[in-house]
Structure formats: C-alpha cells, structure tokens
Amino acid sequence: MLLLQFSTSHYCRKARLALGYKQVSYQVENLTPGLHALKLKPLTGGLTTLPVLMPQLEGQPVAIADSTQIFHFLEGYCPDPPLVPVDACERSQAWLLEDWLDESLGIASRFVYYQFRSREGKSLDASLMSQMVIQVVKRQYRINSASVELAEKRLETGLEALRLRWQDQPFLVGDRLSVADIAAAALLSPLARIPSYRDSYPWLFDRLIDVHQQCNEPLPPGFESKI
Ligand SMILES: N[C@@H](CCC(=O)N[C@@H](CS)C(=O)NCC(=O)O)C(=O)O
C-alpha cells in the first residue's frame, strides 16, 4: 500500500496510526503542498486533501481519500485487530466521536497550532521558508485572532469532554482502542508543541503517548521532554 501524505499533517498521522495498529505494511510518498492537488484530483475525483491511501491491490479501489474513509477501508480489509467496538451502541459512539474530532477539534488544533507557530512559537523554526508556509496555511484556512479565539474555546469544551471519558478508563469508548482514541491522539498532537496546553493538560499527552505506542508510530515533535 502507498500512503500519499504531507509529512507534518495531523490528519495523515491519523491514517498512519490506524495502519500501524493494524500492522499493515505500507510506504509513504510525501507530496509538496501546492503541487499536491495536481496529483490528487484525477485519483480522487476532485478532492485535494491528504491523506490518500492507494491499496495497490487487485479488486480494491485505486485510491481512498479522507482519513475516515481510510479507517473504513482498513476495517474491511484487515478486521483484526478491530478499530471499532463489537457492541452496536458503542460502535456508533466511536464513529460519532471520530467524526466530531475530525470536523471540530482537529480543525481547532490546526488553528491554535499555526497561530502559535507564527507568534510565540516562531523560534521553533524562524526560517523564511517555514514562516512563509505558515502564512500561506493561515490565509488558506482563515486563521486570525478571532477564529483562533473560537478554536481555543472549542478546545476547552472538547478537552473537558475527553478528560471525563479518559479519566476512569484507558479508552474513549468500550474496552479497547478504537477509531475515537486514534483520531484524538493524532488530531490533538499539534498541541504538544504549545507549552500552555502541555502544562494545562498533562493527562492528554500521557494518553497520546500511549496510543502512539499501541500503534507503533513515532511520537510527534513536542513529546521529547515527556519520555
Ligand atoms: N477530513 C479530511 C481532512 C484532511 C485535511 O484537512 N488535510 C489537509 C492537511 S492537514 C490538506 O490536505 N490540505 C490541503 C488542501 O486542502 O488542499 C481527512 O480526514 O482526511
């Protein structure tokens, strides 16, 4: 299998965690932001976001776009270990949380991360190239003071909901790792670079480390001092 990705994207991390958890062997191709759309459009019917998984297997689709669709594909292709609980109610909760993380917290974490990288966190990479990319991303997603403030509030509410679930049990739903834990671990990982989040939510980063270990995926930048 081939995973088309941006190496630093948290949505691509989400796909890698699932591949790692299933122990499916795959290779990655890192695409260049901007040029990526030229390669993706003919493969995906018009979608331009990464990750895209190319199974390269007879009888399987040529390309699967969107990290959630990659989860569904992997679950069908390699059911063991499962990515969703057996119980129907828990299974629907896991998919609901996964969708919420994708559409809400994953976007909010992108907003606060890029704002941080362009301000207090500039020194993480102050090179002209890096700061230009950050400005392009900020313009693309309309990341500004007002939208970042909303993202911070959304994260505060969302992280409290996750804390209440994770405080008594190691998994967000049911008694084993699911799409919900994997989505949370990937999509909240950019926060590890932001000292205020590291200080306020130590439990979160403990959980993220644990999920990465279960999925055999190297930890993202920002976790160096935690292990
Ligand atoms: N819902 C999508 C979101 C993926 C996404 O937003 N990917 C970003 C990188 S983090 C991307 O490819 N952006 C490039 C573009 O929009 O053209 C998924 O889960 O795969």
The ligand as an SDF file (V2000), in Angstrom:
LIG
                    3D

 20 19  0  0  0  0  0  0  0  0999 V2000
  -11.3660   15.4120    6.5540 N   0  0  0  0  0  0  0  0  0  0  0  0
  -10.0870   15.2520    5.9020 C   0  0  0  0  0  0  0  0  0  0  0  0
   -9.2120   16.4410    6.2640 C   0  0  0  0  0  0  0  0  0  0  0  0
   -7.7820   16.3130    5.7530 C   0  0  0  0  0  0  0  0  0  0  0  0
   -7.0830   17.6570    5.6750 C   0  0  0  0  0  0  0  0  0  0  0  0
   -7.6170   18.6960    6.0870 O   0  0  0  0  0  0  0  0  0  0  0  0
   -5.8550   17.6060    5.1510 N   0  0  0  0  0  0  0  0  0  0  0  0
   -5.0810   18.8280    4.9570 C   0  0  0  0  0  0  0  0  0  0  0  0
   -3.6980   18.6750    5.5660 C   0  0  0  0  0  0  0  0  0  0  0  0
   -3.7940   18.6200    7.3380 S   0  0  0  0  0  0  0  0  0  0  0  0
   -4.8600   19.0210    3.4590 C   0  0  0  0  0  0  0  0  0  0  0  0
   -4.6010   18.0830    2.7460 O   0  0  0  0  0  0  0  0  0  0  0  0
   -4.9500   20.2830    2.9730 N   0  0  0  0  0  0  0  0  0  0  0  0
   -4.6450   20.5960    1.6070 C   0  0  0  0  0  0  0  0  0  0  0  0
   -5.8190   21.0960    0.8220 C   0  0  0  0  0  0  0  0  0  0  0  0
   -6.8770   21.3680    1.4190 O   0  0  0  0  0  0  0  0  0  0  0  0
   -5.6810   21.2350   -0.4170 O   0  0  0  0  0  0  0  0  0  0  0  0
   -9.4920   13.9260    6.3450 C   0  0  0  0  0  0  0  0  0  0  0  0
   -9.8450   13.4530    7.4370 O   0  0  0  0  0  0  0  0  0  0  0  0
   -8.7160   13.3140    5.5970 O   0  0  0  0  0  0  0  0  0  0  0  0
  1  2  1  0
  2  3  1  0
  2 18  1  0
  3  4  1  0
  4  5  1  0
  5  6  2  0
  5  7  1  0
  7  8  1  0
  8  9  1  0
  8 11  1  0
  9 10  1  0
 11 12  2  0
 11 13  1  0
 13 14  1  0
 14 15  1  0
 15 16  2  0
 15 17  1  0
 18 19  2  0
 18 20  1  0
M  END
$$$$
